[in-house]
Amino acid sequence: MKSSWAEYDITEDRAPNACFKGVPELPEAWMREVDLSLSLAPQLLLTGNVRDLHRVMVLPEGDPAVGGALFPVERMLPLSEVLATICQARGYAGLLQLDPLSGLTPIRPPGRGDGRALPAALTEVVKSYEQKDDELAGPDLRALLIDLHAARTDPEDDGAPIGLVVPYAARIMPADGMPDPAERTLMTTIEALGHSASTVPSPLSASQETFAVTIFWICEQQEHLHSGFPIGSGALRVIRVPLPDLDRRHTAARYFTRADSPPPEDIEAIAGATDGMTARHVRTAVLTAASLPPGPSKFSDAARLVRVGITEDPWASATIREQLSNASAYLSRSVLGQPEAVEKTVDILVRAAVGLTGAQSSSTPNRPRGVLFLAGPTGVGKTELARSITKLLLGKEASPVRFDMSEFRADESRQRLIGAPPGYVGYDSGGELTNAVRAQPASVLLFDEVEKAHERILDLFLQILDDGRLTDSRGSTVYFTECFLIFTSNLGATESTADGESGDEDADSSLSVQPTDFQKNPALFAEHLKQAYIEYFDKQIGRPELRNRFGDSYVSLGYINPVVARQILDRAMDNFAERVLLTHKARLSFSQDVRETLAENAVGDLALGARGVLNLVESALVNPVSRRIFDQPCRPGEELCVTGLYLDGNVWKLELTR
C-alpha cells in the first residue's frame, strides 16, 4: 500500500487531493538535505536547533472519499515528527524512537496515515525494548542496533526501510571522561554497522535504492559526543538545524497568534523582538504578550521576559531617567578634568536609556544596551568613570563586573569566560562571563586593558557586540541585550615591546607621549591615541571588523593638568581626614605648608595621573599618620594637625601636633 503522501500532492495553491510525487512540501533547506541524505548515508547526525518546532505542511485526518477534498494544513512539529513525515513519504515501514521515558516506541506521523502496520519482526523488537513497570534502566543500545539490522533479513518482511531516532545521543555517549570497554564496543559497533549497511529498493522507485536501516542521532552540539563517535566516517552525514530566520519567525508568529488575520504590525513586532530565539520562544512570547497590558512595547517586553527573565525594561525606569538627567554633573564630580569624555559618555548613556543604540543599522536590534571604549594613559579616570557609570545606573553600592584582560593573554584562557569544553576540567562550572550575565542580565561589564587579551579571545566580542548574545561551552545561549559594556585601553599611551605587549605603564620611559606634550596640544594627543587604537585593531591583530563594532563608542581621556592634580590632592586629603574622624573619632587637619609641599610634588610628575597623586598621599600622609595613631591611639574628640612634612631620603616624615 502506498503512503498517503504518495497519493496526494500539495501544489503551489494548495489544491486538495492532487497526486503527490515524493515528499511533502519541505520549507527549510535542512529538511530537504535530510530527505536527500536518506539515500546517501545510513546514519545522520542532526545538531543545532534540534529541540524546536518546525513548520511542515501535512494532510489532516480523514478520508476524501467520505468527507470530501482534504486541504493540506500548516503544522509546527517537533523534530521527531518532521523526520517521521519525511520517512513516511519515502515509504518507510516505520520510524522508531529510543524514548528515555517509555523505551522504544514508534513515531506516528501527524495528519492522515496510511494504515501500514509494523512488520512482525520489527514489532517483536519494539516489544523486547519497551520500558516495563518502574524500570529506570534504558535498553542496551548496541543490542538494539544489531537487532534492528537483523530484523531487515526476516523473510516475511516487505523490504521497506526502517529508521531509528536516538534523541539524546550525547547522554548515551558523553564527551567527558574515558570510555569504558562497553562504550568503546558500542562506538565500534556504530561505525561497523554504518560501513556494512545494506540497501533495499526504494518504495517510490524500483530503479533507486535506499538504506535498509537509517539511524538518526540527535544532539545540540556534536562536540558533546565522545571523540570516539564516528563523525568522520563516510557512513555518517552531519546536518545542522539552524535557528529560525526572520521569515520563519514571521511564520511562527502567525501560526501561534491563532487569529484568522493577525495585524501585520503585531507579526512584525513579534518577529523582530525574537531575533536569535527559537520557534518555541516565539510561542512563549506570543502567549506572554497576551497577558501584558496593551502598548507599543508589549511584544518587546514579552520577548525580554523570555530571553532574560526581566518583565520590564530596566533602562526605562523613572529612577534611571532621573539619574541620567544629572549624569553630567555627577560624572564630572567623580572624574575630574575630563569634560569632553564625560559629555560623550552621557550621550552614549542617554542613547542606551531610550533604546536607540544601533538604531541607524538595519540589522538586529538586540545589541547590548550600550558600549563604551575608554582609551588613555594610566591614572586619568578610566576605571573611575566605569565605576561611576555603574553607580549611576544600578545604585550607590553597585560595582561593575570586572574582567582584568591581562589574565587572558593565552588562547586557552577563553575557557574562563565561556566555560571549558566537554571532557575538560571546569566544564560543569561554566564560564565567568556567561555565568555573571546569566545571574544578572542587567549589569555593567568592565573589560580592563582589553588590548592585553589574546586576539582570539577578542573574537568573542564580535558576536556579543553585533547580536547581543553568546553561546557557552554547554550550548546555552546567554543574552547581553540589557548589559552595558565598558572596555578600557592604554593604547597609544605606552610603547609596545618587541613581543607586542605594552611596556611598564608605571615607568616614565615607557610613555610614547609625555604629559607636557598633551598640555601643549590636547587635540594632537587625542589624535595620537585614536591612531594607536586604529593601528592596533586594523594591523597589529588584524581585526578591523571588531573596531567597526565599537562604532562611535570610542572615548579618549587625556593627562590631567596641574590644576586638576591639585583638586585631586585636596579631595584625597579631605577623604583621609574624614576616614580618621569616622574610624577614630578624632579630627585631622593639615597646615597650608603641608598642602603646598604635597602640591609641588604632585604636579611635578603627572605621568601617572590621579593614581600618582593618590600614591603620594598614601606615602606622605596615610602611612606616617597611621604609625603615630598605632603608637598612641586617639582619644575621642582629639584634634590632630600635620604641621610639617619632609623627605628623609626616600621616606616621608611629618610633624604631628595633638
Secondary structure per residue as TSV (DSSP state, phi and psi in degrees):
chain	resnum	aa	ss	phi	psi
A	1	M	-	360.0	135.0
A	2	K	-	-76.9	154.5
A	3	S	-	-73.9	164.4
A	4	S	H	-64.1	-29.9
A	5	W	H	-69.4	-24.8
A	6	A	H	-79.7	-14.4
A	7	E	H	-95.5	-21.3
A	8	Y	-	-127.6	147.8
A	9	D	B	-119.4	148.9
A	10	I	-	-113.0	104.1
A	11	T	-	-83.2	178.1
A	12	E	T	-58.7	-36.6
A	13	D	T	-94.8	15.0
A	14	R	-	55.7	48.3
A	15	A	-	-70.8	144.0
A	16	P	T	-79.8	154.0
A	17	N	T	59.0	26.1
A	18	A	B	-88.0	157.0
A	19	C	-	-72.2	128.2
A	20	F	-	-98.6	117.6
A	21	K	-	-98.2	88.8
A	22	G	S	111.2	-140.6
A	23	V	S	-88.6	162.8
A	24	P	-	-70.7	175.5
A	25	E	-	-60.2	121.9
A	26	L	-	-114.0	100.9
A	27	P	-	-75.1	-16.6
A	28	E	S	-111.7	146.4
A	29	A	H	-61.6	-38.3
A	30	W	H	-66.5	-31.4
A	31	M	H	-65.3	-43.1
A	32	R	H	-65.9	-33.6
A	33	E	H	-66.5	-39.6
A	34	V	H	-59.9	-46.0
A	35	D	H	-59.4	-45.2
A	36	L	H	-69.5	-31.8
A	37	S	H	-74.0	-15.5
A	38	L	T	-60.2	-27.6
A	39	S	T	-101.5	4.4
A	40	L	T	-108.4	-30.1
A	41	A	-	-149.2	142.3
A	42	P	S	-80.3	-10.5
A	43	Q	E	-133.4	134.2
A	44	L	E	-123.6	134.2
A	45	L	E	-110.1	114.8
A	46	L	E	-103.0	126.2
A	47	T	E	-127.7	172.8
A	48	G	E	94.1	-126.9
A	49	N	S	-84.1	62.4
A	50	V	T	-91.7	-5.3
A	51	R	T	-105.9	16.8
A	52	D	S	-98.0	179.7
A	53	L	E	-102.5	142.5
A	54	H	E	-131.9	143.2
A	55	R	E	-79.1	129.8
A	56	V	E	-143.4	146.5
A	57	M	E	-93.2	126.9
A	58	V	E	-130.2	158.0
A	59	L	-	-87.5	134.5
A	60	P	-	-70.2	167.1
A	61	E	S	-63.6	147.4
A	62	G	S	133.2	166.3
A	63	D	-	-115.7	119.1
A	64	P	H	-61.6	-23.7
A	65	A	H	-70.4	-22.2
A	66	V	H	-103.3	-49.5
A	67	G	H	-99.6	2.2
A	68	G	-	92.1	-167.8
A	69	A	-	-60.6	142.2
A	70	L	-	-109.4	122.2
A	71	F	-	-94.1	139.2
A	72	P	-	-65.4	144.5
A	73	V	E	-121.2	153.9
A	74	E	E	-84.5	132.6
A	75	R	E	-133.6	147.5
A	76	M	E	-105.7	113.2
A	77	L	E	-119.5	150.2
A	78	P	E	-68.4	164.9
A	79	L	H	-57.8	-41.2
A	80	S	H	-60.8	-38.9
A	81	E	H	-75.7	-29.4
A	82	V	H	-63.3	-45.0
A	83	L	H	-63.0	-39.8
A	84	A	H	-63.3	-38.6
A	85	T	H	-63.5	-44.2
A	86	I	H	-65.3	-44.8
A	87	C	H	-65.9	-39.9
A	88	Q	H	-61.1	-40.9
A	89	A	H	-65.5	-27.1
A	90	R	T	-87.7	5.3
A	91	G	T	83.4	20.7
A	92	Y	-	-65.7	143.8
A	93	A	S	-70.1	-24.7
A	94	G	E	175.4	159.0
A	95	L	E	-127.3	122.7
A	96	L	E	-103.6	155.8
A	97	Q	E	-131.7	133.4
A	98	L	E	-86.0	82.7
A	99	D	E	-79.5	126.6
A	100	P	T	-67.1	-15.9
A	101	L	T	-94.2	-34.9
A	102	S	T	-128.0	14.3
A	103	G	E	77.2	-145.9
A	104	L	E	-85.8	118.3
A	105	T	E	-135.6	146.8
A	106	P	E	-72.6	146.0
A	107	I	-	-98.4	121.0
A	108	R	-	-90.6	120.8
A	109	P	-	-62.6	149.9
A	110	P	S	-72.1	161.3
A	111	G	S	80.6	-151.3
A	112	R	-	-82.7	121.2
A	113	G	-	-89.7	175.3
A	114	D	-	-103.7	2.7
A	115	G	-	76.3	5.2
A	116	R	-	-72.7	131.9
A	117	A	-	-92.2	154.3
A	118	L	-	-64.7	143.7
A	119	P	-	-56.9	152.2
A	120	A	H	-57.6	-44.5
A	121	A	H	-62.7	-37.8
A	122	L	H	-71.5	-35.2
A	123	T	H	-62.0	-39.2
A	124	E	H	-65.3	-37.7
A	125	V	H	-63.3	-43.3
A	126	V	H	-61.2	-44.9
A	127	K	H	-62.3	-35.8
A	128	S	H	-67.6	-27.8
A	129	Y	T	-114.4	13.7
A	130	E	B	-68.9	144.4
A	131	Q	-	-79.1	125.6
A	132	K	-	-111.9	149.0
A	133	D	T	51.1	-131.9
A	134	D	T	-106.8	22.9
A	135	E	-	-65.9	134.6
A	136	L	-	-101.0	-20.0
A	137	A	-	-71.7	135.3
A	138	G	-	-78.1	168.0
A	139	P	-	-69.2	160.0
A	140	D	-	-75.0	108.2
A	141	L	H	-64.2	-39.8
A	142	R	H	-62.2	-46.5
A	143	A	H	-63.5	-37.6
A	144	L	H	-62.9	-45.5
A	145	L	H	-60.5	-42.8
A	146	I	H	-65.6	-41.6
A	147	D	H	-65.6	-38.1
A	148	L	H	-63.6	-44.4
A	149	H	H	-66.6	-34.6
A	150	A	H	-68.9	-31.6
A	151	A	H	-64.5	-22.9
A	152	R	T	-73.9	-13.2
A	153	T	T	-92.7	1.9
A	154	D	-	-63.9	130.3
A	155	P	T	-64.4	-24.6
A	156	E	T	-85.5	-4.5
A	157	D	S	-70.1	142.0
A	158	D	-	-80.6	2.0
A	159	G	-	84.1	1.0
A	160	A	-	-73.6	145.1
A	161	P	-	-69.8	160.8
A	162	I	E	-131.3	165.5
A	163	G	E	-138.8	156.8
A	164	L	E	-132.0	129.6
A	165	V	E	-104.6	125.3
A	166	V	E	-110.2	94.6
A	167	P	T	-74.5	-18.5
A	168	Y	T	-128.3	60.0
A	169	A	H	-61.5	-35.6
A	170	A	H	-68.8	-22.9
A	171	R	H	-77.1	-28.5
A	172	I	H	-80.5	-36.6
A	173	M	S	-129.6	70.1
A	174	P	B	-66.4	155.3
A	175	A	S	-77.6	-24.5
A	176	D	S	-81.1	143.5
A	177	G	S	84.6	164.7
A	178	M	-	-85.2	137.4
A	179	P	-	-70.5	141.4
A	180	D	-	-80.8	173.2
A	181	P	H	-55.4	-37.8
A	182	A	H	-65.6	-39.4
A	183	E	H	-68.2	-39.2
A	184	R	H	-63.3	-40.3
A	185	T	H	-63.7	-40.1
A	186	L	H	-60.8	-48.0
A	187	M	H	-67.5	-34.2
A	188	T	H	-65.4	-40.5
A	189	T	H	-63.3	-42.0
A	190	I	H	-59.1	-45.9
A	191	E	H	-66.9	-42.3
A	192	A	H	-64.9	-41.3
A	193	L	H	-63.7	-35.4
A	194	G	H	-64.1	-41.9
A	195	H	H	-74.0	-25.9
A	196	S	T	-104.2	14.5
A	197	A	-	-61.0	134.3
A	198	S	-	-92.5	160.7
A	199	T	E	-116.9	159.5
A	200	V	E	-134.6	158.5
A	201	P	E	-60.4	140.2
A	202	S	E	-66.3	132.2
A	203	P	T	-61.7	-19.8
A	204	L	T	-93.4	-18.9
A	205	S	E	-156.4	119.7
A	206	A	E	-65.9	-20.1
A	207	S	E	-83.6	-5.7
A	208	Q	E	-115.3	159.0
A	209	E	E	-124.0	153.7
A	210	T	E	-138.6	166.1
A	211	F	E	-76.7	142.3
A	212	A	S	-64.9	-38.7
A	213	V	E	-130.5	126.8
A	214	T	E	-114.5	127.6
A	215	I	E	-105.0	126.5
A	216	F	E	-105.6	107.4
A	217	W	E	-90.8	132.3
A	218	I	E	-122.7	127.0
A	219	C	-	-160.3	153.2
A	220	E	S	-64.6	-43.9
A	221	Q	-	-132.6	132.0
A	222	Q	G	-67.9	-20.4
A	223	E	G	-65.9	-18.9
A	224	H	G	-77.2	-13.5
A	225	L	B	-82.0	154.8
A	226	H	-	-64.9	148.2
A	227	S	T	-61.0	-20.9
A	228	G	T	-80.4	-8.3
A	229	F	S	-66.1	134.1
A	230	P	-	-75.1	61.7
A	231	I	T	-66.4	-36.0
A	232	G	T	-81.1	1.9
A	233	S	-	-69.9	142.0
A	234	G	T	-69.1	-10.5
A	235	A	T	-91.4	4.6
A	236	L	E	-131.3	132.8
A	237	R	E	-113.0	138.1
A	238	V	E	-100.7	126.1
A	239	I	E	-124.5	124.2
A	240	R	E	-97.0	130.9
A	241	V	E	-95.4	113.6
A	242	P	-	-81.3	165.1
A	243	L	-	-67.5	152.4
A	244	P	-	-65.5	135.5
A	245	D	-	-82.2	-172.6
A	246	L	H	-60.6	-42.2
A	247	D	H	-63.1	-41.8
A	248	R	H	-66.3	-36.1
A	249	R	H	-70.6	-34.5
A	250	H	H	-58.7	-47.2
A	251	T	H	-61.7	-45.3
A	252	A	H	-64.0	-39.9
A	253	A	H	-63.3	-43.4
A	254	R	H	-62.7	-40.4
A	255	Y	H	-65.6	-44.6
A	256	F	H	-83.6	-15.1
A	257	T	H	-69.8	-20.7
A	258	R	T	54.2	35.7
A	259	A	-	-119.1	147.1
A	260	D	S	-62.3	-42.5
A	261	S	S	-137.7	77.9
A	262	P	-	-64.9	143.4
A	263	P	-	-56.3	131.2
A	264	P	H	-57.0	-35.2
A	265	E	H	-67.2	-31.0
A	266	D	H	-68.8	-43.8
A	267	I	H	-61.3	-43.4
A	268	E	H	-62.9	-41.0
A	269	A	H	-66.2	-43.2
A	270	I	H	-64.0	-47.4
A	271	A	H	-62.7	-39.6
A	272	G	H	-71.1	-36.9
A	273	A	H	-75.7	-17.7
A	274	T	T	-105.0	26.0
A	275	D	T	-57.4	133.8
A	276	G	T	79.9	6.2
A	277	M	-	-109.2	166.6
A	278	T	-	-87.4	170.3
A	279	A	H	-64.6	-33.5
A	280	R	H	-62.5	-38.9
A	281	H	H	-66.0	-37.3
A	282	V	H	-60.4	-44.5
A	283	R	H	-60.1	-45.5
A	284	T	H	-63.0	-39.8
A	285	A	H	-64.6	-39.5
A	286	V	H	-63.6	-45.6
A	287	L	H	-66.0	-38.3
A	288	T	H	-67.0	-42.4
A	289	A	H	-61.5	-31.8
A	290	A	H	-64.9	-23.2
A	291	S	T	-96.9	-1.4
A	292	L	S	-94.5	155.7
A	293	P	-	-62.8	147.2
A	294	P	S	-60.1	148.4
A	295	G	S	164.2	163.9
A	296	P	T	-66.3	-22.4
A	297	S	T	-101.7	13.4
A	298	K	H	-59.4	-45.7
A	299	F	H	-76.0	-35.9
A	300	S	H	-67.8	-35.2
A	301	D	H	-65.6	-40.8
A	302	A	H	-64.9	-42.2
A	303	A	H	-65.3	-36.5
A	304	R	H	-64.8	-39.9
A	305	L	H	-62.9	-42.9
A	306	V	H	-67.4	-39.2
A	307	R	H	-75.5	-51.4
A	308	V	H	-124.5	0.5
A	309	G	S	81.7	15.9
A	310	I	-	-111.2	122.0
A	311	T	S	-74.6	-48.5
A	312	E	S	-102.6	153.2
A	313	D	-	-69.8	111.2
A	314	P	G	-65.5	-21.0
A	315	W	G	-83.4	-12.3
A	316	A	G	-97.7	7.6
A	317	S	-	-69.0	152.5
A	318	A	H	-63.8	-32.8
A	319	T	H	-63.2	-46.4
A	320	I	H	-66.6	-39.7
A	321	R	H	-62.4	-39.6
A	322	E	H	-67.0	-41.0
A	323	Q	H	-63.0	-42.6
A	324	L	H	-70.4	-23.6
A	325	S	H	-65.4	-23.4
A	326	N	T	-114.5	19.6
A	327	A	H	-63.3	-39.9
A	328	S	H	-61.0	-46.5
A	329	A	H	-67.1	-40.3
A	330	Y	H	-64.1	-47.9
A	331	L	H	-68.6	-33.7
A	332	S	H	-66.5	-31.9
A	333	R	H	-71.3	-31.4
A	334	S	H	-82.8	-38.7
A	335	V	S	-117.8	103.4
A	336	L	T	-84.0	143.3
A	337	G	T	77.2	17.4
A	338	Q	-	-130.1	58.0
A	339	P	H	-63.0	-40.0
A	340	E	H	-67.4	-41.0
A	341	A	H	-64.3	-40.8
A	342	V	H	-63.9	-42.4
A	343	E	H	-62.7	-44.5
A	344	K	H	-69.2	-35.3
A	345	T	H	-61.9	-42.0
A	346	V	H	-63.0	-39.9
A	347	D	H	-58.9	-43.2
A	348	I	H	-67.7	-38.2
A	349	L	H	-65.5	-43.9
A	350	V	H	-64.5	-41.6
A	351	R	H	-60.1	-39.6
A	352	A	H	-67.4	-39.5
A	353	A	H	-65.9	-34.8
A	354	V	T	-91.3	5.7
A	355	G	T	72.5	29.7
A	356	L	-	-112.0	18.4
A	357	T	T	-65.0	125.3
A	358	G	T	72.3	18.0
A	359	A	T	-65.5	-22.2
A	360	Q	T	-75.0	-11.9
A	361	S	-	-95.3	148.8
A	362	S	S	-90.7	-0.4
A	363	S	S	-83.8	-163.4
A	364	T	-	-55.2	135.3
A	365	P	S	-84.1	6.4
A	366	N	-	-97.5	32.3
A	367	R	S	-73.6	166.6
A	368	P	-	-56.3	152.7
A	369	R	S	-59.2	-36.9
A	370	G	E	-158.5	151.6
A	371	V	E	-136.1	137.0
A	372	L	E	-136.8	127.1
A	373	F	E	-114.4	108.1
A	374	L	E	-99.7	119.1
A	375	A	E	-117.4	144.5
A	376	G	-	158.2	169.8
A	377	P	-	-70.1	171.4
A	378	T	T	-67.2	144.8
A	379	G	T	79.6	15.9
A	380	V	S	-102.4	-2.0
A	381	G	S	115.3	13.3
A	382	K	H	-64.0	-52.2
A	383	T	H	-67.7	-37.6
A	384	E	H	-64.6	-37.4
A	385	L	H	-64.9	-40.1
A	386	A	H	-62.7	-43.1
A	387	R	H	-63.9	-41.5
A	388	S	H	-66.2	-37.6
A	389	I	H	-61.8	-42.0
A	390	T	H	-63.1	-45.0
A	391	K	H	-64.5	-36.7
A	392	L	H	-64.3	-39.8
A	393	L	H	-87.6	-37.8
A	394	L	H	-114.7	-4.6
A	395	G	-	118.0	161.8
A	396	K	T	-62.4	-31.2
A	397	E	T	-91.3	-1.5
A	398	A	-	-79.0	150.7
A	399	S	-	-132.4	149.9
A	400	P	-	-69.8	153.2
A	401	V	E	-79.8	106.5
A	402	R	E	-100.5	136.1
A	403	F	E	-124.2	114.8
A	404	D	E	-78.7	105.2
A	405	M	G	-71.8	-10.4
A	406	S	G	-68.1	-16.3
A	407	E	G	-83.3	-1.3
A	408	F	G	-119.8	41.2
A	409	R	-	-71.3	-31.2
A	410	A	S	-89.9	146.6
A	411	D	G	-59.5	-36.9
A	412	E	G	-66.2	-19.8
A	413	S	G	-71.1	-8.4
A	414	R	H	-61.0	-23.2
A	415	Q	H	-61.5	-29.4
A	416	R	H	-65.7	-29.9
A	417	L	H	-82.4	-44.3
A	418	I	H	-114.5	-3.3
A	419	G	-	103.9	152.2
A	420	A	-	-74.9	149.4
A	421	P	-	-69.0	163.4
A	422	P	T	-55.5	138.3
A	423	G	T	91.6	-6.5
A	424	Y	S	-108.3	156.8
A	425	V	T	-62.1	134.0
A	426	G	T	93.6	1.3
A	427	Y	G	-59.7	-42.2
A	428	D	G	-71.6	-18.9
A	429	S	G	-82.4	-22.6
A	430	G	-	78.6	-174.6
A	431	G	-	-100.0	152.0
A	432	E	H	-63.6	-42.9
A	433	L	H	-69.8	-50.5
A	434	T	H	-65.6	-36.8
A	435	N	H	-65.7	-40.3
A	436	A	H	-64.7	-43.1
A	437	V	H	-72.5	-35.6
A	438	R	H	-64.8	-37.3
A	439	A	H	-74.2	-34.9
A	440	Q	-	-137.7	89.5
A	441	P	S	-61.5	-33.5
A	442	A	S	-100.6	96.5
A	443	S	-	-147.4	165.9
A	444	V	E	-105.3	122.7
A	445	L	E	-107.1	125.7
A	446	L	E	-112.2	118.0
A	447	F	E	-108.0	97.5
A	448	D	E	-84.0	133.8
A	449	E	T	52.9	59.5
A	450	V	G	-63.4	-26.3
A	451	E	G	-68.6	-13.0
A	452	K	G	-84.7	-8.0
A	453	A	S	-80.8	156.6
A	454	H	-	-64.1	141.9
A	455	E	H	-62.1	-29.1
A	456	R	H	-71.5	-27.2
A	457	I	H	-69.9	-35.4
A	458	L	H	-63.5	-24.4
A	459	D	T	-61.9	-24.8
A	460	L	H	-60.2	-31.3
A	461	F	H	-75.0	-15.3
A	462	L	H	-59.7	-48.6
A	463	Q	H	-71.4	-37.8
A	464	I	H	-63.0	-47.4
A	465	L	H	-71.8	-30.7
A	466	D	H	-91.0	-44.2
A	467	D	H	-107.1	-12.9
A	468	G	S	71.3	24.9
A	469	R	E	-152.4	164.2
A	470	L	E	-152.2	139.5
A	471	T	E	-99.4	126.4
A	472	D	-	-83.7	-178.0
A	473	S	T	-67.4	-17.1
A	474	R	T	-93.6	1.2
A	475	G	S	88.9	3.2
A	476	S	-	-87.1	141.2
A	477	T	E	-93.0	131.3
A	478	V	E	-112.3	132.9
A	479	Y	E	-103.8	135.8
A	480	F	-	-109.6	18.2
A	481	T	T	-67.1	-21.0
A	482	E	T	-107.4	10.9
A	483	C	-	-96.5	152.9
A	484	F	E	-113.6	119.4
A	485	L	E	-101.9	130.8
A	486	I	E	-124.3	126.9
A	487	F	E	-114.2	137.0
A	488	T	E	-118.4	153.9
A	489	S	E	-155.2	148.7
A	490	N	-	-104.1	14.4
A	491	L	B	-56.3	129.0
A	492	G	T	91.3	-16.2
A	493	A	T	-96.6	-15.9
A	494	T	B	-130.6	148.2
A	495	E	-	-70.5	150.9
A	496	S	B	-94.7	137.3
A	497	T	-	-81.9	178.3
A	498	A	T	-62.9	-29.9
A	499	D	T	-89.0	8.4
A	500	G	S	89.4	-2.5
A	501	E	-	-93.7	155.8
A	502	S	B	-68.7	147.5
A	503	G	-	-76.5	-174.4
A	504	D	-	-66.6	110.1
A	505	E	T	-73.5	-11.0
A	506	D	T	-90.6	-2.4
A	507	A	S	-103.7	132.8
A	508	D	G	-60.0	-35.6
A	509	S	G	-66.4	-17.4
A	510	S	G	-86.1	-9.4
A	511	L	-	-78.4	126.4
A	512	S	S	-79.0	-24.1
A	513	V	S	-133.8	125.5
A	514	Q	-	-85.1	158.3
A	515	P	H	-55.9	-35.6
A	516	T	H	-64.1	-32.5
A	517	D	H	-64.3	-40.0
A	518	F	H	-66.9	-42.2
A	519	Q	H	-63.5	-33.0
A	520	K	H	-74.0	-37.0
A	521	N	-	-148.5	82.4
A	522	P	H	-58.7	-37.8
A	523	A	H	-64.6	-37.7
A	524	L	H	-64.6	-40.1
A	525	F	H	-66.5	-42.0
A	526	A	H	-61.6	-40.0
A	527	E	H	-66.6	-36.7
A	528	H	H	-61.4	-43.9
A	529	L	H	-63.1	-42.1
A	530	K	H	-64.5	-40.8
A	531	Q	H	-66.2	-37.5
A	532	A	H	-65.1	-37.4
A	533	Y	H	-62.4	-47.1
A	534	I	H	-65.8	-44.0
A	535	E	H	-59.6	-41.5
A	536	Y	I	-64.4	-52.0
A	537	F	I	-74.2	-37.5
A	538	D	I	-80.1	-38.6
A	539	K	I	-114.6	-45.0
A	540	Q	I	-68.1	-44.9
A	541	I	S	-111.4	-3.2
A	542	G	-	63.2	43.6
A	543	R	-	-127.1	58.5
A	544	P	H	-62.4	-28.4
A	545	E	H	-66.0	-30.0
A	546	L	H	-71.3	-42.0
A	547	R	H	-61.2	-38.6
A	548	N	H	-64.1	-31.6
A	549	R	H	-66.1	-31.2
A	550	F	H	-69.2	-26.9
A	551	G	G	59.0	-134.7
A	552	D	G	-92.0	19.1
A	553	S	G	-78.4	-1.4
A	554	Y	E	-71.0	127.8
A	555	V	E	-133.9	126.2
A	556	S	E	-102.8	142.4
A	557	L	-	-119.1	130.9
A	558	G	-	-94.9	177.1
A	559	Y	-	-64.0	149.2
A	560	I	-	-75.5	151.6
A	561	N	-	-99.8	172.3
A	562	P	H	-57.6	-36.1
A	563	V	H	-64.3	-45.0
A	564	V	H	-66.2	-38.8
A	565	A	H	-59.4	-39.7
A	566	R	H	-66.6	-38.6
A	567	Q	H	-64.0	-41.4
A	568	I	H	-65.3	-39.5
A	569	L	H	-62.5	-48.5
A	570	D	H	-60.3	-41.1
A	571	R	H	-64.9	-42.0
A	572	A	H	-63.9	-40.7
A	573	M	H	-66.9	-40.2
A	574	D	H	-65.3	-39.4
A	575	N	H	-62.5	-38.8
A	576	F	H	-64.0	-43.7
A	577	A	H	-64.1	-39.1
A	578	E	H	-65.1	-37.0
A	579	R	H	-66.9	-38.9
A	580	V	H	-63.5	-42.4
A	581	L	H	-64.4	-42.5
A	582	L	H	-68.6	-38.6
A	583	T	H	-87.3	-39.6
A	584	H	H	-117.8	0.9
A	585	K	S	60.7	28.0
A	586	A	-	-120.7	151.4
A	587	R	E	-99.4	126.6
A	588	L	E	-113.0	132.2
A	589	S	E	-133.3	169.3
A	590	F	E	-133.9	139.3
A	591	S	-	-73.0	161.5
A	592	Q	H	-65.0	-33.6
A	593	D	H	-62.5	-39.4
A	594	V	H	-64.6	-42.9
A	595	R	H	-62.0	-41.2
A	596	E	H	-68.1	-38.4
A	597	T	H	-61.6	-45.4
A	598	L	H	-66.8	-37.4
A	599	A	H	-63.8	-40.2
A	600	E	H	-62.0	-40.7
A	601	N	H	-72.9	-33.6
A	602	A	H	-68.5	-43.5
A	603	V	H	-84.2	-8.0
A	604	G	H	-71.1	-24.8
A	605	D	-	-144.7	102.5
A	606	L	-	-100.5	10.9
A	607	A	T	-62.1	-32.7
A	608	L	T	-95.7	5.5
A	609	G	H	61.4	-146.3
A	610	A	H	-62.7	-31.5
A	611	R	H	-63.4	-36.8
A	612	G	H	-65.7	-38.6
A	613	V	H	-65.4	-43.9
A	614	L	H	-66.0	-37.2
A	615	N	H	-64.2	-36.9
A	616	L	H	-63.7	-45.2
A	617	V	H	-62.0	-39.0
A	618	E	I	-64.7	-44.1
A	619	S	I	-72.8	-41.5
A	620	A	I	-85.9	-29.1
A	621	L	I	-118.2	-55.5
A	622	V	I	-61.3	-47.7
A	623	N	H	-65.5	-50.2
A	624	P	H	-63.1	-42.2
A	625	V	H	-65.4	-37.7
A	626	S	H	-61.1	-40.6
A	627	R	H	-63.4	-41.4
A	628	R	H	-64.3	-43.2
A	629	I	H	-67.7	-35.2
A	630	F	H	-65.1	-42.6
A	631	D	H	-70.3	-36.8
A	632	Q	S	-136.7	94.3
A	633	P	-	-55.7	150.4
A	634	C	-	-77.1	148.8
A	635	R	-	-94.6	144.3
A	636	P	T	-54.3	129.9
A	637	G	T	84.0	0.1
A	638	E	-	-68.6	145.5
A	639	E	E	-100.5	126.1
A	640	L	E	-118.8	138.9
A	641	C	E	-140.3	125.8
A	642	V	E	-86.2	110.9
A	643	T	E	-101.5	-18.5
A	644	G	E	-146.0	150.8
A	645	L	E	-151.5	129.0
A	646	Y	E	-154.9	161.7
A	647	L	E	-95.0	128.5
A	648	D	E	-111.3	90.5
A	649	G	T	73.0	-115.2
A	650	N	T	-108.0	10.7
A	651	V	E	-115.2	132.5
A	652	W	E	-80.1	135.5
A	653	K	E	-122.7	150.8
A	654	L	E	-138.9	162.0
A	655	E	E	-110.3	125.5
A	656	L	E	-125.1	123.7
A	657	T	E	-102.3	145.8
A	658	R	-	-131.2	360.0
